[in-house]
Amino acid sequence: MRRDKALIPLAGKRLIEHVLDHLQGMSDDLFITTNQPGPLEDLQIRLVPDEIPGRGALYGLRTALQAARYDDVLIVACDMPFLQPGLIDHLLSLAGQADVIIPELDGKFEPMSALYRASTCLPEIDRALKEQRYRMISFFPGVSVLPLDPDVLDHYRLSFFNINTPEDIQRAEDIISKSPSQKPRFN
């Protein structure tokens, strides 16, 4: 998109605000990892920069896990405006069953909408980074991973709609405009 996705307007709000709307009240440790805090300061939420900016998503995950006050850390991307509370509740209900609890759709993990145990993931992330393995899932062999049941995920598929192109923004606007309450309905 060649710009900070968190700031992209959608239905009169920035994308990040749509995500935060779905997460409000779920934790007393809600924060955003960002290396450009200025445009987000009005949100009155803790903003956490990467220790080494510009190094990619795995470094960003490391930043979030280090900044979190609790061991179980829910990570969600800023460009997922239709995040469904039921998906979050389901992820949280499985806390403690694995080091990573993650949706797997069509054979691909969704690491930007998953639950991580910081105490066990951080050492493995550090090992992966030291070995120059930068993929978001590069540390998975060193931790226990619980993929979510695909049948459960079908119910929450709209949660995984993310904004990557101008066409995606238009599709999101269309989804919102078709809902009488200005929010998509979730089954």
C-alpha positions in Angstrom: 0.0 0.0 0.0 3.1 2.2 0.3 1.8 3.9 3.4 1.0 3.0 7.0 -2.0 0.6 6.8 -3.1 1.5 10.4 -3.9 5.0 9.2 -5.9 4.1 6.0 -9.4 5.5 6.3 -12.3 3.1 6.2 -15.9 4.1 6.8 -14.8 7.3 8.5 -12.2 5.8 10.9 -8.6 4.6 10.5 -8.1 0.9 10.1 -6.5 0.6 13.5 -9.6 2.1 15.1 -11.7 -0.7 13.7 -9.4 -3.3 15.2 -9.3 -1.5 18.6 -13.1 -1.3 18.6 -13.2 -5.1 18.6 -10.6 -5.5 21.3 -11.7 -2.8 23.8 -12.4 -4.3 27.2 -10.7 -7.6 26.5 -7.5 -6.8 28.4 -6.0 -4.1 30.6 -2.8 -4.5 28.6 -3.9 -3.3 25.1 -1.0 -1.7 23.2 0.2 -1.0 19.6 3.7 -1.8 18.3 4.7 1.0 16.0 7.8 2.9 14.9 5.7 5.9 13.9 3.8 6.9 17.0 2.9 10.4 16.1 -0.2 9.8 14.1 -1.5 7.3 16.7 -0.9 9.4 19.9 -4.6 10.6 19.9 -5.7 7.0 20.6 -4.5 7.3 24.1 -3.1 3.8 24.1 0.4 2.6 24.9 2.6 2.7 21.8 5.7 0.5 21.8 8.5 0.9 19.2 10.7 -1.9 17.9 14.1 -2.2 19.5 15.5 -2.3 16.0 13.1 -0.6 13.6 12.6 -1.8 10.0 13.7 -5.4 10.6 10.4 -7.1 9.7 7.4 -8.8 11.3 9.3 -11.3 13.4 11.1 -8.5 15.2 7.7 -6.8 15.6 6.4 -10.0 17.3 9.4 -10.0 19.5 8.7 -6.4 20.5 5.1 -7.2 21.4 6.0 -10.3 23.4 8.7 -8.4 25.4 6.3 -5.4 26.0 3.4 -7.5 27.2 2.6 -7.6 30.9 1.2 -11.1 30.7 2.6 -14.4 29.4 -0.3 -15.1 27.0 -0.2 -12.4 24.3 -2.9 -12.0 21.6 -1.4 -10.5 18.4 -3.7 -9.0 15.8 -2.8 -7.1 12.7 -3.8 -3.5 12.2 -5.3 -4.2 8.8 -8.1 -6.6 9.8 -11.2 -4.4 10.2 -13.6 -7.3 10.6 -12.0 -9.1 13.5 -14.8 -11.1 15.2 -15.0 -11.2 19.0 -16.0 -14.9 18.8 -12.6 -15.7 17.2 -10.8 -13.9 19.9 -12.8 -15.6 22.6 -12.1 -19.0 21.0 -8.3 -18.3 20.9 -8.3 -17.2 24.5 -10.3 -20.2 25.6 -7.5 -22.4 24.4 -4.8 -20.5 26.4 -2.4 -22.9 28.1 -2.9 -25.7 25.6 0.2 -24.8 23.5 2.9 -22.1 23.1 1.2 -20.8 19.9 -2.5 -21.1 19.2 -3.0 -20.1 15.7 -5.5 -20.2 12.9 -4.6 -22.2 9.8 -6.6 -21.4 6.7 -6.1 -23.3 3.4 -2.8 -24.7 4.7 -1.3 -21.4 5.8 -0.8 -20.1 9.3 -2.3 -16.7 10.2 0.5 -15.5 12.6 -1.0 -12.0 12.9 -4.1 -13.3 14.6 -2.8 -15.7 17.1 -2.1 -16.3 20.8 1.5 -16.6 21.9 3.1 -17.6 25.2 5.9 -15.1 25.6 8.0 -17.1 28.1 8.5 -20.0 25.7 8.3 -18.2 22.3 10.8 -15.4 23.0 13.8 -17.7 23.4 12.9 -19.5 20.2 12.3 -16.2 18.3 15.7 -15.0 19.5 17.3 -18.2 18.3 15.6 -17.9 14.9 16.7 -14.2 14.5 20.3 -15.1 15.5 20.3 -17.8 12.9 18.9 -15.3 10.4 15.6 -17.1 10.0 13.1 -14.2 9.6 9.8 -15.8 8.6 7.0 -15.3 11.2 6.8 -19.1 11.7 10.5 -19.8 11.6 10.6 -20.4 15.4 7.6 -22.9 15.4 9.8 -26.0 15.4 11.0 -25.0 18.9 7.6 -24.5 20.5 4.3 -26.4 20.7 1.8 -25.2 18.1 -1.9 -25.7 18.2 -3.7 -24.9 14.9 -7.3 -24.1 15.2 -9.9 -26.5 13.9 -10.6 -25.5 10.3 -14.4 -26.2 10.8 -14.4 -23.6 13.6 -12.5 -21.1 11.5 -15.0 -21.3 8.6 -17.4 -19.5 11.0 -14.9 -16.6 11.4 -13.5 -16.3 7.9 -14.4 -12.6 7.7 -11.9 -11.9 10.5 -9.1 -12.8 8.2 -10.0 -10.2 5.5 -7.1 -7.8 5.5 -6.3 -4.7 3.5 -3.4 -5.1 1.1 -4.6 -3.1 -2.0 -6.9 -0.2 -2.9 -9.3 -2.8 -4.1 -9.4 -4.4 -0.7 -10.4 -1.0 0.8 -13.2 -0.8 -1.7 -14.4 -4.3 -0.9 -14.3 -3.4 2.9 -16.3 -0.3 2.2 -18.8 -2.4 0.3 -19.1 -4.9 3.2 -19.7 -2.1 5.7 -22.2 -0.3 3.5 -24.3 -3.5 3.1 -24.8 -3.8 6.8 -27.6 -1.7 8.3 -25.7 -1.1 11.5 -22.5 0.1 9.7 -20.8 -3.0 11.1 -20.7 -6.3 9.3 -23.0 -9.0 10.9 -21.3 -12.0 12.3 -23.0 -15.3 12.7 
